[in-house]
Amino acid sequence: MAWEVSWYRAGIVHGWAGEHRHRWLLAALAVLLIFAVLVAAGMGAVEVPASAVVRNILTGSALSADQRIILLTIRLPRIVAALLVGGALSVSGLLFQGLFRNPLADPYIIGSSGGAVCGASIGVFLLPPISVAGFSTTALLAFAGALGSITLVYWLARVDGRTPVVALLLAGFAVSTMLSYSSYFLEVLDRNFGTSMRVLASWLHGTIMQPTWPQLAIVTAMIAIGLAGSVPLVHKLNTLALGEEYATHLGLSVQQIRVAVIVIGSILTAAAVALGGLISFIGLIVPHMLRIVLGPDHVRLLPATALAGALFLLVADTVARTAIAPAEVPVGVLTAIIGGPFFLYLLRKTKQEVIA
């Protein structure tokens, strides 16, 4: 398609960032990330100065018993959760944008959000509030729903052993819409005077949960698997960006690449959903902005996108939980306020490229 070629060529034209610049960007992102972690750890109802946090890390002192409990059991787990969710969604968005060769692609493009909504609704309205490995039924069923809906979309879109991109997108839209609206039939079962509805609404708006360290260990392992699986894929996405026919001539199986991206992207998205609910636009904004800075090379984009996504969501979550304290704004609302105008800008720009 014309917009695919123009988008990729634009990436080459603006791909002035060489290896030296790439390393400087990674170093800058790492430094900013460390700084953001220290600041976020100190912000909250009980102030814990960043200098005290640093001294505690270096010497094991400078914090009172209460500050240490707050830091280790409340703030640091949430900070780590924000980092994991932001990084996972951003890398998933990078993979799907590379697969579809479209800057408007995001982690929920093939139906995972609808499945997550349906699964979370079942957990909230039909099942008792139990936990497995520290995860609530809402989080577990949202995770299962996201993976299940993507599996269904892939099965519906598969034709004669192939999975056309257009069929994937259309099936993803249809399945996601149906599953999202199916939650209405569960909402009418709410007998808790709207309490369950508020729980579901908070989850749908995107709220980083307060995890335990064992929960974080499980999600970290899943995301680590997803990131490890992304490494060989980014090389193939570079070739695929030149066109499916060209990639086939080089001996690459486009179908295998497509399946691998869907599997890895789905694992990353589902893991993020289990920790943070539906947080929109992270997987759209971060990869696209990094592509503008670094160019179209997915090998360079992968680590930079993971760091930038983690940084972006950590900053957004810190603002969301402290801006109107003691109340808290769902971080998904904040990312939507930022990402909505950005999406409209991309949509308009893409439309202009298609017309040109």
C-alpha positions as CSV (number, residue, x, y, z in Angstrom):
1,M,0.0,0.0,0.0
2,A,1.1,3.5,-0.7
3,W,1.0,4.6,3.0
4,E,3.1,1.6,4.0
5,V,5.8,2.5,1.5
6,S,5.7,6.2,2.4
7,W,5.9,5.5,6.1
8,Y,8.9,3.3,5.7
9,R,10.7,5.7,3.3
10,A,10.0,8.5,5.8
11,G,11.7,6.4,8.4
12,I,14.8,6.1,6.2
13,V,14.8,9.8,5.4
14,H,14.7,10.7,9.0
15,G,16.9,7.8,10.2
16,W,19.8,10.0,10.9
17,A,20.5,8.5,14.3
18,G,23.7,6.4,14.0
19,E,25.0,3.9,16.5
20,H,26.7,6.6,18.5
21,R,23.5,8.6,18.9
22,H,21.6,5.4,19.7
23,R,24.0,4.6,22.6
24,W,23.7,8.1,23.9
25,L,19.9,7.9,23.8
26,L,19.9,4.6,25.7
27,A,22.2,6.0,28.3
28,A,20.0,9.1,28.7
29,L,16.9,6.9,29.0
30,A,18.6,4.8,31.6
31,V,19.7,7.8,33.7
32,L,16.2,9.4,33.4
33,L,14.6,6.1,34.5
34,I,16.8,5.8,37.6
35,F,16.0,9.4,38.5
36,A,12.3,8.8,37.9
37,V,12.4,5.7,40.2
38,L,14.0,7.7,43.0
39,V,11.5,10.6,42.7
40,A,8.5,8.2,42.5
41,A,9.7,6.3,45.5
42,G,9.8,9.5,47.5
43,M,6.4,10.9,46.5
44,G,3.2,10.0,48.4
45,A,1.2,10.7,51.6
46,V,4.4,9.9,53.6
47,E,7.4,11.7,52.1
48,V,10.5,9.7,51.7
49,P,13.2,12.0,50.4
50,A,15.1,10.8,47.3
51,S,18.4,11.5,49.1
52,A,17.3,9.2,51.9
53,V,16.4,6.5,49.5
54,V,19.9,6.7,47.8
55,R,21.6,6.6,51.2
56,N,19.6,3.6,52.2
57,I,20.6,1.8,49.0
58,L,24.2,2.7,49.5
59,T,24.6,2.3,53.2
60,G,21.4,0.5,54.4
61,S,20.5,3.3,56.8
62,A,18.7,6.7,56.7
63,L,15.2,5.4,56.7
64,S,12.9,4.9,59.6
65,A,11.1,1.6,60.1
66,D,7.8,3.1,58.8
67,Q,9.5,4.6,55.8
68,R,11.2,1.3,55.0
69,I,7.9,-0.6,55.2
70,I,6.1,1.9,52.9
71,L,9.0,1.9,50.5
72,L,9.4,-1.9,50.2
73,T,5.8,-3.1,50.4
74,I,3.9,-0.3,48.8
75,R,5.8,2.1,46.5
76,L,8.6,-0.1,45.1
77,P,6.3,-2.9,44.0
78,R,4.0,-0.4,42.3
79,I,7.0,1.3,40.6
80,V,8.2,-2.0,39.3
81,A,4.7,-2.9,38.1
82,A,4.5,0.4,36.2
83,L,7.9,-0.2,34.6
84,L,6.9,-3.7,33.5
85,V,3.6,-2.7,32.1
86,G,5.0,0.3,30.2
87,G,7.9,-1.7,28.8
88,A,5.6,-4.6,27.8
89,L,3.0,-2.5,26.1
90,S,5.6,-0.4,24.2
91,V,7.5,-3.4,22.9
92,S,4.2,-5.1,21.9
93,G,3.2,-1.9,20.0
94,L,6.6,-1.9,18.3
95,L,6.1,-5.5,17.1
96,F,2.6,-4.9,15.8
97,Q,3.5,-1.6,14.1
98,G,6.4,-3.5,12.4
99,L,4.2,-6.4,11.4
100,F,1.4,-4.3,10.0
101,R,3.7,-1.5,8.7
102,N,1.4,1.0,10.2
103,P,2.1,3.7,12.8
104,L,-1.5,3.4,14.0
105,A,-1.2,-0.2,15.2
106,D,-1.2,-0.8,19.0
107,P,-1.1,-3.8,21.3
108,Y,-4.9,-4.2,21.3
109,I,-5.3,-4.1,17.5
110,I,-6.2,-7.8,17.1
111,G,-8.8,-8.1,19.8
112,S,-7.1,-8.6,23.1
113,S,-8.9,-5.7,24.8
114,G,-12.3,-7.2,24.2
115,G,-11.3,-10.5,25.6
116,A,-9.7,-8.9,28.6
117,V,-13.0,-6.9,29.2
118,C,-15.1,-10.1,29.0
119,G,-12.7,-12.1,31.2
120,A,-12.5,-9.3,33.8
121,S,-16.3,-9.0,33.8
122,I,-16.7,-12.7,34.5
123,G,-14.3,-12.4,37.4
124,V,-16.0,-9.4,38.9
125,F,-19.6,-10.4,38.5
126,L,-19.8,-14.2,38.6
127,L,-16.9,-15.5,40.7
128,P,-16.0,-15.0,44.4
129,P,-13.1,-12.7,45.3
130,I,-10.4,-15.4,45.6
131,S,-6.8,-15.2,44.5
132,V,-4.4,-17.6,42.8
133,A,-0.6,-17.0,43.2
134,G,-1.6,-13.6,44.6
135,F,-3.6,-12.6,41.5
136,S,-7.3,-11.8,41.8
137,T,-9.8,-13.7,39.6
138,T,-10.4,-10.4,37.7
139,A,-6.7,-10.2,36.7
140,L,-6.4,-13.9,35.9
141,L,-9.5,-14.0,33.7
142,A,-8.5,-10.8,32.0
143,F,-5.2,-12.4,31.2
144,A,-6.9,-15.5,29.9
145,G,-9.5,-13.5,28.0
146,A,-6.9,-11.5,26.2
147,L,-5.0,-14.6,25.1
148,G,-8.2,-16.4,24.2
149,S,-9.6,-13.6,22.1
150,I,-6.4,-13.3,20.1
151,T,-6.4,-17.1,19.5
152,L,-10.0,-16.9,18.3
153,V,-9.1,-14.0,16.0
154,Y,-6.2,-15.8,14.5
155,W,-8.4,-18.9,13.9
156,L,-11.1,-16.9,12.2
157,A,-8.7,-15.0,10.0
158,R,-6.7,-18.1,8.9
159,V,-7.6,-19.0,5.3
160,D,-5.9,-21.9,3.4
161,G,-3.0,-22.0,5.8
162,R,-2.4,-18.3,5.6
163,T,-3.4,-15.3,7.7
164,P,-4.0,-12.2,5.6
165,V,-3.4,-8.9,7.5
166,V,-6.7,-7.4,6.5
167,A,-8.6,-10.5,7.7
168,L,-6.7,-10.3,11.1
169,L,-7.7,-6.6,11.5
170,L,-11.3,-7.2,10.6
171,A,-11.6,-10.3,12.8
172,G,-9.9,-8.5,15.6
173,F,-12.3,-5.5,15.4
174,A,-15.4,-7.7,15.3
175,V,-14.4,-10.1,18.1
176,S,-13.2,-7.3,20.3
177,T,-16.4,-5.3,19.9
178,M,-18.6,-8.3,20.5
179,L,-16.7,-9.4,23.6
180,S,-16.6,-5.9,25.0
181,Y,-20.3,-5.4,24.7
182,S,-21.0,-8.8,26.1
183,S,-20.0,-7.5,29.5
184,Y,-23.4,-5.6,29.6
185,F,-25.2,-8.9,30.2
186,L,-23.0,-9.5,33.2
187,E,-23.4,-5.9,34.5
188,V,-27.1,-6.4,35.0
189,L,-26.3,-9.2,37.5
190,D,-24.6,-6.8,39.9
191,R,-26.3,-7.3,43.2
192,N,-23.7,-5.3,45.2
193,F,-25.3,-1.9,44.8
194,G,-22.9,-0.9,42.1
195,T,-19.7,-1.9,44.0
196,S,-18.8,-4.5,41.3
197,M,-19.4,-1.9,38.6
198,R,-17.0,0.5,40.2
199,V,-14.3,-2.3,40.5
200,L,-14.8,-3.1,36.8
201,A,-14.7,0.6,35.8
202,S,-11.5,1.2,37.7
203,W,-9.9,-1.8,35.9
204,L,-11.2,-0.7,32.5
205,H,-9.8,2.8,33.0
206,G,-6.4,1.4,33.6
207,T,-5.0,1.3,37.2
208,I,-1.7,-0.1,38.2
209,M,-2.5,-2.7,40.9
210,Q,-0.6,-2.9,44.2
211,P,1.3,-6.2,43.6
212,T,3.3,-8.3,45.9
213,W,6.9,-9.3,45.1
214,P,5.9,-12.9,44.2
215,Q,3.3,-11.6,41.7
216,L,6.0,-9.3,40.2
217,A,8.3,-12.3,39.9
218,I,5.7,-14.2,37.8
219,V,4.9,-11.3,35.5
220,T,8.6,-10.4,35.2
221,A,9.3,-14.0,34.0
222,M,6.5,-13.7,31.4
223,I,7.7,-10.4,30.1
224,A,11.3,-11.6,30.1
225,I,10.2,-14.5,27.8
226,G,8.4,-12.0,25.6
227,L,11.4,-9.7,25.3
228,A,13.7,-12.6,24.6
229,G,11.4,-13.8,21.9
230,S,11.3,-10.3,20.4
231,V,15.1,-10.1,19.8
232,P,15.2,-12.5,16.8
233,L,12.0,-11.0,15.4
234,V,13.2,-7.5,15.1
235,H,15.8,-8.5,12.5
236,K,13.0,-10.1,10.5
237,L,10.8,-7.1,10.8
238,N,13.5,-5.0,9.2
239,T,13.4,-7.2,6.2
240,L,9.6,-7.5,6.2
241,A,9.4,-3.6,6.1
242,L,10.7,-3.7,2.6
243,G,7.7,-5.8,1.5
244,E,6.4,-9.3,1.9
245,E,7.5,-10.3,-1.6
246,Y,11.0,-9.2,-1.0
247,A,11.1,-11.0,2.4
248,T,9.9,-14.2,0.7
249,H,12.6,-13.9,-2.0
250,L,15.2,-13.8,0.8
251,G,13.9,-17.1,2.2
252,L,11.8,-15.8,5.1
253,S,8.5,-17.3,5.9
254,V,6.2,-14.3,6.3
255,Q,3.5,-16.5,7.8
256,Q,5.9,-17.8,10.5
257,I,7.0,-14.3,11.3
258,R,3.4,-13.2,11.5
259,V,2.5,-16.0,13.9
260,A,5.6,-15.4,16.1
261,V,4.8,-11.6,16.4
262,I,1.2,-12.4,17.3
263,V,2.3,-14.9,20.0
264,I,5.0,-12.7,21.5
265,G,3.0,-9.5,21.3
266,S,0.0,-11.3,22.9
267,I,2.1,-12.6,25.8
268,L,3.4,-9.1,26.5
269,T,0.0,-7.5,26.2
270,A,-1.8,-10.1,28.4
271,A,0.9,-9.8,31.1
272,A,0.5,-6.0,31.1
273,V,-3.3,-6.4,31.3
274,A,-3.0,-8.6,34.4
275,L,-1.0,-5.9,36.2
276,G,-2.6,-2.7,35.0
277,G,-5.9,-3.3,33.3
278,L,-6.5,-1.6,29.9
279,I,-4.0,1.2,29.6
280,S,-4.4,2.8,26.1
281,F,-2.0,4.6,23.8
282,I,1.3,3.6,25.5
283,G,1.9,1.0,22.8
284,L,1.1,3.5,20.1
285,I,2.9,6.7,21.2
286,V,6.2,5.4,22.5
287,P,7.2,3.2,19.5
288,H,6.2,5.9,17.0
289,M,8.1,8.6,18.7
290,L,11.2,6.5,19.0
291,R,10.9,5.6,15.3
292,I,11.0,9.3,14.5
293,V,14.1,9.8,16.5
294,L,16.0,6.6,15.7
295,G,14.7,5.6,12.3
296,P,13.1,2.4,11.1
297,D,15.7,-0.1,12.4
298,H,13.8,-2.4,14.8
299,V,17.1,-3.7,16.3
300,R,17.9,-0.3,17.7
301,L,14.3,0.5,18.5
302,L,13.7,-2.6,20.7
303,P,15.8,-1.6,23.8
304,A,15.0,2.1,23.4
305,T,11.3,1.4,23.2
306,A,11.3,-0.8,26.3
307,L,13.2,1.8,28.3
308,A,11.1,4.7,27.1
309,G,7.8,2.9,27.6
310,A,8.8,2.0,31.2
311,L,9.8,5.6,31.8
312,F,6.7,7.1,30.3
313,L,4.3,5.0,32.3
314,L,6.2,5.4,35.5
315,V,6.0,9.2,35.2
316,A,2.3,9.0,34.2
317,D,1.4,6.7,37.1
318,T,3.3,8.9,39.6
319,V,1.4,11.9,38.5
320,A,-1.9,9.9,38.5
321,R,-1.5,8.8,42.1
322,T,-0.2,12.1,43.5
323,A,-1.9,14.9,41.5
324,I,-5.1,14.9,43.6
325,A,-4.0,12.9,46.6
326,P,-5.4,11.3,48.6
327,A,-7.7,10.4,45.6
328,E,-6.1,8.8,42.6
329,V,-6.7,9.2,38.9
330,P,-6.6,6.0,36.8
331,V,-3.4,6.2,34.8
332,G,-5.3,5.0,31.7
333,V,-7.3,8.2,31.8
334,L,-4.1,10.3,31.9
335,T,-2.5,8.3,29.0
336,A,-5.8,8.7,27.0
337,I,-5.7,12.5,27.5
338,I,-2.1,12.6,26.2
339,G,-2.5,9.9,23.6
340,G,-5.9,10.9,22.1
341,P,-4.6,14.1,20.4
342,F,-1.5,12.3,19.3
343,F,-3.5,9.6,17.7
344,L,-5.6,12.1,15.8
345,Y,-2.4,13.8,14.6
346,L,-1.1,10.4,13.3
347,L,-4.5,9.7,11.7
348,R,-4.5,13.0,9.9
349,K,-0.9,12.7,8.8
350,T,-1.5,9.2,7.5
351,K,-4.5,10.3,5.6
352,Q,-2.5,13.1,3.9
353,E,0.2,10.6,2.9
354,V,-2.4,8.3,1.4
355,I,-3.9,11.2,-0.6
356,A,-0.4,12.3,-1.8
